[in-house]
Structures are given as C-alpha cells and as structure tokens.
Amino acid sequence: MAKNRFEAGKSSPVTYLSGIGEKKAQALAKIGISTIWDVARHYPRAYENRGDVRNIADIENEAVCSLVLTVSGRPQTAMIRRGMTLTKFSAFDDTGSCKITYFNQPYIKDSIVQGGTYRFYGRVKRTGTGVSMASPIAEPAGDGARLLPLSPLYPLTAGISQKQMRTAVSGALALLLSPVVKNGIKETLPLELRRRHSLCDIGYALRGIHFPDSFKTLDIARRRLVFDDLYTFALLSRISGKRERRKADAPYKKADREKLLCLLPYSPTGAQLRTMDEIDSDLSGGFLMERLLTGDVGSGKTLCAAYALFCAAENGYQAALMAPTEILAVQHYSALAPLFEKLGYSVALLTGSLTKAAKNKIYDKLAVGSTDIVIGTHALIEDIVHFRRLGLAITDEQHRFGAGQRERLFSKGTSVHALSMSATPIPRTLAMVLYGDSDISTLDEMPPNRRKADTFLVDSSYEERLYKFISKNIDAGGQVYIVCPAIEEEEKLEDENGEQISLDELFGSGESEKPKLRSAKEYYAELSEKIFPQYRVALMHGRMSGTEKDRIMRDFAAGKVQILVSTTVIEVGVNVPTATLMIVENAERFGLSQLHQLRGRVGRGAMQSYCVLVSDSRGEDARKRLEMLASTTDGYKIAEFDLETRGPGDFIESRGGKIRQSGELSLPYINMGDSAALYTAFDEADKTLAADPMLSSEANAALREKIEYIRNKNQLV
C-alpha cells in the first residue's frame, strides 16, 4: 500500500517514514517505537559537541573536536588485506595538515571531493609523524552550508544506526509539524500560560531538543518539555485521583489498642501513635479510608500496618496485606502471625510457590471466613481468591503495584478500607502533590533502639583497607552487601567516535569527568575467584529471573552467603539482622534517597553496622551530596536536600514510572532545579481543572485530545 504523507499522523506506523521498512520497523519496536509520534518523542540521550572547532596547530593529542579542512588530494582506496579496504587522503587548514583514513568505507572516495571544504569530527591523534584522524564524521562546510554545533545521540537497538535514527526523527518532525497534516502535533498549552512561564511553543521545543542550533536553544526546548510532561503528569494525577469519598458499610468501633501494644517488647514512638490515631479516625468516620503511610527505613511502618489489621479483625472483618515479592511476604508473615495468634486471630500466607493443595485449603478458609488475616503476594488478586467479608487491604511498597492490581484487591470486598505503605521518605509537600488523592501519614521519628550505620566516604585508593574491613566484619559474624551501578562494563557507542556531552553535564550536575563504572559481574568474579575464595560470594542483578533473585536473597538472609554483589535490585524491606556492612561502588551515580535506602539494608541487628561510599568523582556537586549523606541518617533531611539539588525526577521514577496506569512517565530531562517546575505544573493543573473540570471547553480541546490519547494508548505525549 502506498504511503500518503497527508493521511499520516501521530498514530501512524513508522513505516510511513521514508527509509523505514518492515525490517527496520521491527528493530524499532524493540525499543518501544511503533508510531511516528514515538519517533518524535525518542529524545537524545546525549549530544556531540561538533561546534568545538579548532585549528590543527592548536590541537592536543587525543582531543575530540571538529576540524574545518580543505581536501588537498583525491581520496585513494586500497585493499590492505582480504576483506579490508583503506581509504586515505590529506586535508589542511591555515595552520597545518592532517592525514585522514577510513577503514572499509570505500564509498568515501566518491563523497569526498578534492578541493572541497568539510567539517571533520572525531578523535585527533598527534604523533611524531604528524596529525591524523581515523574515520571521522564528515560534513560539507562550503559556502552556504548549515552546520549544527550539537549533534544528537540516541538510544539505539541492533539494526538502527545513529544516522538512520536522525533521519527518522527529522522525517517525523517534518511530517507532524506540517500544517497540511490533519493529525499532527497540536499546541496544548494556552498562550497566556506559556507567556506567564516564558515557555516556547511545542514545535520549537521538539526541533530544539533534537537538533539544537545552540546551547541556549537546547535549554529553552528542555524547559518547555519538562513543564509539558510535568503539567500532563499533574493533570492525569488529578483526574485519575479524583474520588468522591465513599461511605463505608458501617463505622468501625475503636479497638482497644493496649491489647496489641502490651504484646510488644518495646514502646511505640510518638509518630507511630499519631498514625494509629489517624487510622482510628479514618476507620470510625463512616467513609472508606484511603491513606498513604510514608516513613524512613526502620521507622516502624509494620507496627502501624499491624494496628490497622488488628482494628479490622476486632470489628469482624477480614484483612489482607499484599507485598511485591515472596521474601517480603514471608518476612511479614513471620513477624505478624505469632502476634495475632496470641490475640486469637488466624493468619495465612498465600504465595505463588505454595502447592495447589495448600492454596485450595487457604481459598476455602478465606471464603468461609475462618481465616481472619491473609498475607501474600500477587497471588491474593487471582480470580479464584474470595473473601467472606474483606474490610481492609494493605499494599506494601505500593509503587511496585499498578492501580489496576490494587483495585483488583479492593474489589474483593464491598466496603474495603485501603492503606498503602511507601518505603521512600518523601518530603511532605512533594507527597501532597504526588499523592493528592490520598490522606498522608508520616513516620518522622525513629525508634530509640534503632542502630545507626556509621557512614564513610572514601575513594578507590582505600581498596586494600576495604578488603580487610570486609574480612573483619565476616569473621565477626556479619554479612556484606556490595552494590554496583551497572551489571556489565559500560557499552561503547555504536557508529560514533569521541566523547559525548551528557544531559547532566549540560544542565548542571558538575560531573565533567565521570569515573569508570565498576560492574557487578566484573567485581563478583574478582572477589569470588581472587580476593575472597574462602567466603561464599553471590551475584544478583535485574536480568535474572524473579525465582533466581528470590533464591539468592533467601540464601543471603539465611546466612549461606557471606558477600552479596548486586545492582540496586536488593529488596527494600528485607530484614537481614547479620548484615553489617554496605559498600556502594561509584556512589556518585546514585541519588541520595536511593543511597539512603541502600544504607538501610544494614543496622537491623545487635551488631554495629557500617556503610562505605566509594567514589572517585571530582565533581563538586557529587562530593557535596555524598558528604551530606555521610553527615546524617535522617531520611527526610536527605530527601529534602535531594529534592532541592536534583529535582523531583528520582521521586517520580521511584513510583514505578506510571501515572496510575494512565500512561508512561517520560521525563528524561528532569534534574537540578526542576522541583520548582513540578509545583508550578501542579498549580497550573489545579487552576485548569478548577476552571474546566472536564476539559470540555473549546480552548482546552487539544489538551483534552492529548489526555484521552494518553489514557487510551497508555503513553505520555
């Protein structure tokens, strides 16, 4: 079927673009690109600074830059060995000459003209024999040539080159921004709003983010796109979160709290008691509770959950607690079952690994009401699970569940109170923005018996001393976590030479020279084979199956593994009392809140615990952040600092990257300084919905279309 560009639009398949056939379309689908709009929204991950033009005489060895040169002789191609050709020529500027070579690119001799002027971008070698470049990117630079200073680098997949991706993006923008295309890109922000916040139009933003003609243009484009996504996120959050308070079947009678608390070997904190009061108020108020419980690592969220379960059971209702993994479910069951059995209530554990016979027994007891409390995984939301009288549903690490999954659990009763728990300390103001549809309880006080992990910041020169410290901890009965930011060594860029300017560098991270990544696989092999052959060392990362990760984590929790080398897939909330040492390699690569969560994996037992942050970064901002973490264990102070310095991106992404299943959150440019943009976006969204709750006005027609597109297609645009 012939392609009609005038009939194409945002939802049209990528095959409408010139040069994209079925084979390339299949390759693009692997990275989530299936429509023309997907191409336009496939933002660069970095930029080559081709505008850095230098003279030959001034160039240093190994510099990555551009040279504007005139070709002095005809390119010559020779076969240097079977299957390999070499094309070479010389070029010059006013200050000197440069030898240029291309391997296995014989077509170069036809595209490079003697006497022509070109901009060559790549790595320059300076030796005793002169100056040379190998396979540089060449662009005509004669009279009238328009050369952009910044060239985009895109995330790729096998079968797609950078050149092909740039061509596809250029074609997508030309099509979608054309006034003759009916279903193209429409401006969704009112002119008044854009003027109020000095935002460019959407066409300028998309052109500027992909093909900026200056750093200023790139910054202007980025500001608009950040605001656009945050504003859309805010609208979706508010619209999806709108709820009328639903009446409960009957108000709960206030439970005798002391019946539960007297069984504890410790006294609750003031924050825990305050949260229990808030739960009491919700349950007795005649409306269904919808509460989010946030708290620092070790702040005692489990006790508050236990109190809510107790209240439901005391009022004759069944209650369910759903955890994202089996190991966490088992941990909750092990802690809560003995407690509730003393109170006279039956507790069951329902997970996917149980035998069919064991599951059927639990199903029967839940259906007739002989099981009061059930703790489990996603197995709780299977269609076969029925409750006689479900009155409370608790989700632990709520960001690990989609809205649809939580609703499936709530739907198993006619009047179900909802309590969600978050493992991330979130500044209250930000929590109110992100979770405006929930009431929020904050555990901002730590139990007095909670041991704090001593935190140290070192560089790689401490390696030998660190190995001795590892041995000392293990020999004393402890266990060790070692966290690396990557599974394998960093992959090199395909089809491109030279260094890249990252978005972090452009917009304020201060990391001009990033230390080499230490990969989990590499470190594991080194430790297990060379450094610590006397200990059992295990490796865990995100490419492993859930079953394999659970097995490794269980082995570590059981003390069968002394050293666990892992990426950040270490389960939040897993309690390993003998884990005494947390080492984080390339600590500068992590957000503060994430580092604080990792530190919380140790210090859960009687032994003194330690956290060692290893970083060779010389970036001032990175050092300030890490020093701040080393100076305090207050998760809320850390979260506030992280929000101020890095923006809300980490917090938003920690929610799972979903807007209540309404669409993917795609905010690649959120970083330092964008927290203010988040609040501004939510404020503007609230104003928009206050004036036009259904976005039904003609002025909001394009915005309404956009929101509907997102919700229908499950993508953020």
Secondary structure, 3 states (H helix, E strand, C coil): CCCCCCCCECCCEHHHCCCCCHHHHHHHHCCCCCEHHHHHCCCCCEEEECCCECCHHHCCCCCEEEEEEEECCCCEEEEEECCEEEEEEEEEECCEEEEEEEECCCCHHHHCCCCCEEEEEEEEEEECCEEEEECCEEEECCCCCCCCCEEEECCCCCCCCHHHHHHHHHHHHHHHCCCCCCECCCCCCCHHHHHHCCCCCHHHHHHHHHCCCCHHHHHHHHHHHHHHHHHHHHHHHHHHHCCCCCECCCCCCCCCHHHHHCCCCCCCCHHHHHHHHHHHHHHHCCECCEEEEEECCCCCHHHHHHHHHHHHHHCCCEEEEECCCHHHHHHHHHHHHHHHHHCCCCEEEECCCCCHHHHHHHHHHHHHCCCCEEEECHHHHCCCCCCCCEEEEEEECHHHCCHHHHHHHHCCCCCCEEEEEECCCCCHHHHHHHCCCCEEEEECCCCCCCCCCEEEEECHHHHHHHHHHHHHHHHCCCEEEEECCECCCCCCCCCCCCCCEEHHHHCCCCCCCCCCCCEHHHHHHHHHHHHCCCCCEEEECCCCCHHHHHHHHHHHHCCCCCEEEECCCCCCCCCCCCEEEEEECCHHHCCHHHHHHHHCCCCCCCCCCEEEEECCCCCHHHHHHHHHHHHCCCHHHHHHHHHHHHCCHHHHHCCCCECCCCCECCCCCCCCCCHHHHHHHHHHHHHHHHHCCCCCCHHHHHHHHHHHHHHHHCCCC
